[in-house]
């Protein structure tokens, strides 16, 4: 399966979980910021290339992505406890 590794911002700060939970699609909050519209969360998320990001974070903005062949975990973005490959 091919993946998109997204970096996005969302104004959902107190609850920045995706709108649809899927244990096969890992995500992390990597930080917070503020702009003229308010506070935002910075999210890193993996979704299959055919999935629509907006289904998961409807207010996503400043979206960037890279195409990946697999999901990579690291010290900064460890394998989530809910993750089911």
C-alpha positions in Angstrom: 0.0 0.0 0.0 1.2 3.5 -0.7 0.8 6.3 1.8 0.7 10.0 2.1 2.5 11.4 5.1 0.7 14.7 5.9 1.8 17.7 7.9 -1.3 19.9 8.5 -2.7 22.4 10.8 -6.2 22.3 12.4 -7.9 24.8 14.7 -9.0 21.8 16.8 -6.7 22.3 19.8 -8.5 20.8 22.8 -9.5 17.7 20.8 -7.4 17.3 17.7 -8.2 13.6 17.0 -9.4 12.7 13.5 -13.1 12.9 12.9 -13.0 9.2 11.8 -10.9 6.9 13.8 -9.1 4.1 12.0 -6.4 2.1 14.0 -4.6 1.4 10.7 -3.9 5.1 10.1 -1.4 6.6 12.7 -1.3 10.3 13.6 0.4 12.5 16.1 0.1 16.1 17.4 3.6 17.5 16.9 3.0 21.0 18.3 0.8 24.1 18.7 0.8 27.6 17.3 -1.3 30.7 16.9 -2.2 32.9 14.0 -4.7 35.7 13.4 -7.6 33.2 13.5 -6.6 31.6 16.8 -4.7 28.6 18.2 -4.0 25.6 16.1 -2.5 22.1 16.3 0.1 20.7 14.0 -0.7 17.2 13.0 1.4 14.5 11.3 -0.7 11.7 9.8 -0.4 8.8 7.5 -3.3 8.0 5.1 -3.5 5.7 2.1 -3.1 7.7 -1.1 -6.8 7.2 -2.0 -8.2 8.5 1.3 -9.4 12.1 1.5 -7.7 14.0 4.3 -10.7 16.3 4.7 -12.8 13.3 6.0 -10.4 13.1 8.9 -9.6 16.8 9.6 -12.3 18.9 8.0 -10.6 22.2 8.7 -7.1 21.2 7.7 -5.0 24.0 6.3 -1.3 24.6 5.4 -1.3 21.0 4.2 1.9 19.4 3.0 2.5 15.8 2.2 5.1 13.3 0.9 4.4 10.0 -0.8 5.7 7.0 1.1 5.9 3.3 0.4 5.5 2.4 4.1 4.8 3.9 7.5 7.9 4.9 9.4 8.0 5.2 13.2 10.7 7.1 15.1 11.6 8.4 18.6 9.6 11.5 17.8 6.7 9.7 16.1 6.5 6.3 17.9 4.1 3.5 17.0 0.8 4.5 18.7 -0.6 2.0 21.2 -3.9 1.8 19.1 -2.1 1.0 15.8 -3.1 -2.1 14.1 -1.2 -2.8 10.8 
